[in-house]
Amino acid sequence: MGVATTAGIQATGTVAFTLYLIVFWAEVVIAAVVSFFLIRAGQTENIAPLILAIVGIHFFALAVVFGQPVLHLAGLLLTIVAVVAFILPRGTAAPSFWCGILGAPVFLGIGLWCLLAGRSALAVG
């Protein structure tokens, strides 16, 4: 059973979808393995930036599958936020705080962008 091909969404049998599945499972394995080693090393504060970076990278694959270039922007911004959260001073706040406080506006902004674009597309069609 394929995914609808309207609005840029690709069918499940496409190369883009297969690539997406490979990237997704690679992300899951990388997140689990690196998180395990971070926990063992006593660096649990670095798990949030790691996961956010993986989520950012994940958006690049989503952009290809859904044919939505705006998701490339989301991926770039979330990856940048993850790096910034990792390097900001830890005395002020934990990296997980920075991931949330800086990452949330990215999700909200991209979501609003997509909402407005979707409403416009529905109004025309």
SETI-110512 format. One line per field, with one value per residue: residue number from 1; residue in three letters; x, y, z negated of N, C-alpha, C, O, CB in turn. Coordinates in steps of 0.001 Angstrom, whole numbers, plus 500000, padded with zeros to 6 digits. Glycine has a CB too. Example, Ala and Ser with C-alpha at 12.3 -4.5 7.8 and 13.67 -1.06 7.14 Angstrom:
num <- [1  2];
residu <- [ala  ser];
nc1 <- [513190  512850];
nc2 <- [494310  497750];
nc3 <- [492200  492920];
cac1 <- [512300  513670];
cac2 <- [495500  498940];
cac3 <- [492200  492860];
cc1 <- [513200  512900];
cc2 <- [496700  500030];
cc3 <- [492200  492130];
oc1 <- [514236  513409];
oc2 <- [496681  501138];
oc3 <- [491535  491961];
cbc1 <- [511308  514084];
cbc2 <- [495527  499402];
cbc3 <- [490954  494275];
! end
This chain:
num <- [1  2  3  4  5  6  7  8  9  10  11  12  13  14  15  16  17  18  19  20  21  22  23  24  25  26  27  28  29  30  31  32  33  34  35  36  37  38  39  40  41  42  43  44  45  46  47  48  49  50  51  52  53  54  55  56  57  58  59  60  61  62  63  64  65  66  67  68  69  70  71  72  73  74  75  76  77  78  79  80  81  82  83  84  85  86  87  88  89  90  91  92  93  94  95  96  97  98  99  100  101  102  103  104  105  106  107  108  109  110  111  112  113  114  115  116  117  118  119  120  121  122  123  124  125];
residu <- [met  gly  val  ala  thr  thr  ala  gly  ile  gln  ala  thr  gly  thr  val  ala  phe  thr  leu  tyr  leu  ile  val  phe  trp  ala  glu  val  val  ile  ala  ala  val  val  ser  phe  phe  leu  ile  arg  ala  gly  gln  thr  glu  asn  ile  ala  pro  leu  ile  leu  ala  ile  val  gly  ile  his  phe  phe  ala  leu  ala  val  val  phe  gly  gln  pro  val  leu  his  leu  ala  gly  leu  leu  leu  thr  ile  val  ala  val  val  ala  phe  ile  leu  pro  arg  gly  thr  ala  ala  pro  ser  phe  trp  cys  gly  ile  leu  gly  ala  pro  val  phe  leu  gly  ile  gly  leu  trp  cys  leu  leu  ala  gly  arg  ser  ala  leu  ala  val  gly];
nc1 <- [500845  500731  501819  499890  500313  499891  500446  503230  504069  505767  505423  505526  507256  509363  512702  513390  511819  512820  515464  514911  513961  516303  517994  516505  516583  519319  519763  518369  519884  522420  521771  521034  523387  525417  524257  524264  527043  527611  526196  527561  530019  529451  528444  525818  524542  525038  523357  520881  521612  522764  520573  518889  520460  520414  517690  517535  519106  517478  515341  516311  516161  513388  512549  513224  511644  509005  509023  509327  510952  511204  511636  514313  515379  514414  515847  518491  518457  517754  519922  521974  521108  521456  524262  524975  523730  525290  527794  527381  527913  527851  527327  525314  522921  521657  522537  520201  518215  518868  518504  515729  514705  515765  515270  512495  511245  512062  510689  508056  508041  508565  506388  504271  504822  504383  501682  500480  501232  499962  497275  496957  497360  495183  493093  493334  493012];
nc2 <- [498819  502109  505474  508403  510189  512839  516348  516301  514070  511049  507732  504611  502764  504071  505288  507431  507002  504546  505299  507071  505261  503782  505812  506583  504221  504017  506348  505751  503600  504826  506864  505312  503801  505793  507267  505317  505055  507668  507773  505795  507066  509069  511447  512459  514853  515512  514103  515225  517338  515623  513994  515987  516900  514618  514527  516878  516152  514134  515538  516322  514009  513634  515849  515143  512845  513831  515857  518517  521316  523165  521691  521126  523502  523442  521207  522145  524377  523116  521417  523270  524508  522343  522085  524603  524434  522462  523726  526004  527688  525642  526409  528274  527066  523741  521718  520493  522306  524454  523196  522844  525493  526903  525239  524824  527230  526921  524609  525583  527844  526727  525024  526894  528201  526083  525606  528018  527977  525638  526269  528285  526820  525070  526895  527801  525462];
nc3 <- [500000  500961  500206  500626  503688  504122  503540  503392  501940  501892  503265  501426  502593  503775  504523  502897  500600  499726  499195  497130  495142  494652  493683  491417  489756  489416  487980  485598  484595  484323  482462  480223  479692  479344  477250  475250  474815  473986  471584  470151  469962  468264  469265  469584  470065  472663  474268  475091  477006  478916  479734  480751  482888  484470  485042  486541  488773  489661  490742  493227  494771  494649  496133  498720  499158  498806  500619  499888  499713  497616  495358  495435  494525  491888  490967  491170  489390  486938  486587  486317  483933  482182  482184  481151  478621  477527  477277  475719  472566  469672  467130  466982  467967  468572  471449  472464  471789  473495  475947  475937  475547  477672  479836  479948  481034  483690  484558  484172  485873  488448  488559  488548  490943  492764  492218  493085  495793  496587  496117  498003  500341  500229  500416  503018  504525];
cac1 <- [500000  501582  501390  499332  501343  499552  501122  504652  504384  506203  504930  506439  508195  510337  514062  513391  511262  513785  516545  514393  513960  517696  518457  515782  517103  520693  519644  517966  521039  523437  521296  521095  524778  526131  523656  524790  528415  527580  525764  528683  531100  528975  528186  524401  524095  525246  522386  519882  522120  522934  519265  518398  521224  519882  516380  517819  519533  516283  514509  516815  515555  511958  512369  513292  510476  507770  509160  509088  512253  511217  512150  515769  515633  514203  516980  519673  518314  517790  521299  522713  520702  522101  525675  525015  523389  526441  528949  527063  528403  526962  527039  524062  521834  522041  522311  518808  517466  519120  517849  514298  514381  516156  514703  511037  510846  512281  509524  506860  508151  508385  504992  503427  505097  503674  500248  500072  501383  498908  495988  496938  497201  493802  492204  493440  492497];
cac2 <- [500000  503284  506752  509228  510893  514244  517306  516037  512878  509981  506395  503862  501976  504918  505355  508405  506376  503534  506056  507563  504154  503487  506915  506497  503148  504378  507339  505062  502836  505788  507495  504332  503443  506944  507551  504303  505409  508914  507414  505078  508029  510086  512694  512414  516173  515629  513297  516087  517884  514517  513624  517093  516876  513507  514974  517831  515374  513395  516411  516339  512847  513913  516824  514417  511962  514597  516866  519811  521931  523883  520788  521289  524629  522939  520355  522989  525157  522230  520945  524411  524634  521257  522442  525744  523931  521688  524569  527075  527402  524776  527043  529015  526084  522468  521672  520143  523565  525201  522473  523148  526921  527355  524345  524974  528229  526387  523760  526425  528679  525886  524570  528016  528372  525016  525841  529108  527511  524642  526972  528967  525807  524578  527958  527864  524221];
cac3 <- [500000  501083  499689  501700  504441  504276  502662  503266  501156  502777  502959  500573  503364  504445  504006  501801  499397  499290  498582  495852  494177  494297  492834  490142  488907  489065  486905  484368  484109  483886  481226  479132  479387  478795  475940  474331  474456  473213  470233  469521  469720  467328  469992  469969  470509  474107  475009  475741  478272  479864  480285  481579  484139  485266  485528  487611  489942  490080  491559  494599  495443  494788  497213  499989  499274  498947  501662  499245  499445  496338  494334  495422  493623  490531  490642  490971  488166  485771  486434  485769  482531  481439  482014  480229  477286  477046  476964  474767  471208  468887  465841  467117  468080  469185  472897  472760  471725  474729  477048  475892  475670  479019  480848  480038  482038  485044  484852  484280  487068  489640  488531  488970  492376  493479  492059  493978  497169  496810  496218  499300  501381  500157  500878  504476  505119];
cc1 <- [500886  500973  500869  500438  500986  500350  502580  505021  504673  505616  505978  507469  509300  511709  514118  512882  512214  514975  516124  514420  515372  518234  517795  516390  518563  520689  519293  519155  522119  523022  521424  522534  525520  525564  524167  526197  528484  527158  526908  529824  530690  528715  526738  523888  524253  524241  521370  520416  522334  521613  518718  519159  520718  518511  516578  518213  518351  515403  515006  516235  514053  511688  512369  512040  509206  507846  508895  510424  512329  511754  513680  516153  515464  515381  518236  519592  518384  519198  522175  522377  521374  523569  525815  524721  524551  527577  528656  527551  527379  526617  525711  522864  522369  521789  520860  517912  517619  518488  516366  513980  514742  515537  513209  510612  511067  511088  508265  506883  507934  506948  504042  503592  504309  502163  499764  500180  500287  497545  495860  496692  495779  492809  492194  492768  491158];
cc2 <- [501238  504513  507570  510013  512352  515068  516936  514801  511731  508644  505611  503065  502786  504841  506315  507775  505317  504202  506571  506458  503795  504554  506837  505441  503390  505390  506683  504320  503782  506440  506551  504043  504614  507331  506571  504681  506722  508647  506732  506022  509118  511432  512750  513762  516359  514827  514176  516732  516803  514176  514739  517162  515762  513863  515969  517126  514613  514241  516514  515175  513062  514867  516138  513572  512747  515660  518262  520448  522691  522997  520759  522427  524202  522090  521153  523733  524281  521692  522054  524589  523562  521576  523592  525284  523149  522594  525704  526694  526629  525378  527780  528070  524831  522519  521318  521376  524332  524524  522824  524592  527470  526496  524529  526050  527759  525532  524603  527271  527884  525375  525656  528255  527334  525177  526906  528698  526512  525282  527680  527973  525270  525615  528041  526653  523908];
cc3 <- [500000  500429  500868  502391  504685  503285  502413  502472  502111  502329  502187  501353  504013  503787  502816  500506  498852  498611  497210  494793  493722  493353  491459  489228  488534  487921  485578  483764  483578  482565  480042  478719  478744  477430  474892  473871  473672  471764  469487  469159  468739  467974  470483  470468  472016  474927  475742  477021  479339  480539  481176  482903  485053  485828  486679  488896  490534  491009  492999  495400  495648  495951  498570  500192  499541  500034  501134  498869  498119  495211  494313  494479  492170  490090  490347  489639  486913  485526  485861  484287  481682  481173  481019  478799  476681  476579  475978  473369  470381  467532  465837  467118  468774  470691  473269  472703  473035  475930  477101  476191  477054  480123  481040  481042  483479  485448  485045  485555  488357  489715  489003  490473  493180  493383  493035  495438  497507  496951  497559  500431  501398  500661  502403  505108  504571];
oc1 <- [501719  499777  501365  501391  501716  500870  503116  506209  503901  505344  507171  508502  510111  511850  514814  513454  512391  515444  516892  514855  515603  518858  518466  516682  518995  521508  519864  519401  522667  523838  521876  522856  526177  526329  524469  526502  529328  527710  527187  530519  531491  528760  526474  522908  523659  524274  521034  519733  522111  521539  518150  518560  520608  518207  515864  517719  518238  514798  514211  515864  513511  510704  511605  511445  508414  506840  508315  510971  513415  512272  514281  517125  516277  515864  518954  520541  519011  519613  523026  523277  521818  524064  526680  525402  524765  528254  529590  527598  526187  525705  525060  521912  523388  520933  520350  516959  516638  517990  515815  513093  514096  515309  512703  509701  510333  510537  507494  505865  507205  506361  503114  502612  503648  501444  498763  499309  499742  496750  494794  495923  495222  491795  491157  492046  490557];
oc2 <- [501391  504570  507433  510449  513044  514538  517223  514507  511477  508449  505902  502716  502222  504390  506047  507995  505209  503734  506511  506695  503535  504237  507010  505717  503005  505305  507029  504406  503555  506556  506955  504042  504445  507690  506966  504632  506869  509234  507054  505807  509996  512459  513052  513814  517273  514871  513899  516681  517045  514079  514469  517453  515946  513532  515906  517455  514466  513720  516766  515335  512712  514704  516508  513583  512374  516300  519098  520145  522842  523507  520410  522328  524558  522232  520870  523722  524669  521533  521796  524799  523849  521362  523555  525707  523175  522281  526310  525512  526937  524900  527893  528257  524863  523272  521795  521487  524799  525196  523071  524889  528395  526985  524408  525809  528160  525698  524365  527400  528322  525303  525386  528484  527673  524917  526719  529035  526544  524887  527678  528240  525037  525263  528320  526780  522901];
oc3 <- [499107  500145  501987  501746  505394  502303  501343  502341  503035  501144  502275  500782  504748  502650  501836  499439  497639  497575  496250  493666  492541  492341  490442  488064  487448  487005  484544  482561  482499  481651  478971  477531  477716  476534  473765  472680  472788  470834  468332  468166  468416  467297  471647  471211  472588  476157  476894  478044  480525  481764  482234  483939  486266  486974  487680  489974  491751  491946  493905  496563  496697  496672  499462  501269  500406  500341  501827  497809  497560  494218  493297  493732  491318  488967  489389  488855  485928  484378  485010  483473  480570  480067  480144  477864  475469  475600  475452  473028  470400  466857  464798  466361  469463  471157  474283  473473  473612  476833  478174  476991  477545  481230  482156  481833  484382  486535  485975  486236  489247  490794  489765  491183  494161  494348  493727  496240  498610  497803  498176  501354  502470  501265  503006  506097  504947];
cbc1 <- [499041  501859  502553  498258  501581  498044  500388  505292  503220  507736  504544  505665  507468  509853  515047  512530  509887  514260  516966  512958  513288  518578  518156  514302  516962  521442  518590  516804  521616  523664  519841  520403  525509  526051  522116  524802  529270  526617  524520  529201  531540  529964  529156  523559  524866  526639  521660  519424  523429  523499  518268  518528  522730  519792  515547  518920  520664  515472  514451  518354  515799  511403  513469  514545  510310  507427  508222  508183  512596  509803  511608  516307  514691  512904  517242  519819  517001  516809  521865  522387  519170  521979  526309  523998  522136  526945  529485  525534  528762  527602  528145  524074  520614  521260  523258  518300  517946  520615  518032  513749  515115  517677  514979  510469  511613  513599  509304  506741  509511  509379  504606  503783  506627  504082  499928  500924  502771  498883  495833  498261  498194  493452  492628  494917  493434];
cbc2 <- [500002  503568  507488  510189  510201  514473  517403  517186  512513  509909  505649  502940  501231  506351  505800  509624  505748  502679  507223  508102  502924  503397  508282  506183  501799  504952  508385  504078  501942  506868  507942  503032  502996  508138  507485  502909  505512  509930  506491  503977  508663  510258  512833  511957  517257  515184  512340  517175  518621  513276  513313  518431  516689  512221  515624  518786  514391  512950  517787  516279  511556  514502  517891  513528  511132  515247  516567  519649  522863  524379  519384  521565  525805  522125  519395  523992  525920  521066  520459  525708  524534  519931  522827  526833  523044  520752  525149  527359  528704  523415  528002  529853  526680  521292  520662  519075  524432  525361  520942  522797  527723  527338  522920  525309  529515  525553  522737  527336  529349  524692  524123  529303  528244  523653  526260  530353  526878  523639  527986  529718  524662  524184  529304  527943  523057];
cbc3 <- [498781  502531  498942  501150  505758  504083  501339  502656  500184  502817  504245  499691  504401  504462  505114  502168  499699  500487  499486  496025  494787  495565  493499  490388  489612  490296  487261  484648  485238  484970  481379  479546  480665  479761  476021  475004  475711  473868  470281  470453  471030  466229  471182  468791  469776  474455  474060  474775  478026  479151  479148  480823  483851  484416  484372  487188  489560  488847  490942  494608  494620  493487  497165  500037  498008  497640  502808  497987  500558  495989  494559  496854  493943  490449  491768  492129  488189  485956  487786  486559  482399  482209  483372  480663  477351  478145  478226  474747  470492  468689  465479  468400  468869  468543  473527  471775  470533  474957  476887  474557  474588  479153  480481  478670  481809  485114  483720  483051  487105  489625  487125  488173  492667  492930  490616  493725  497383  495678  495071  499535  501173  498724  500280  504913  504877];
! end
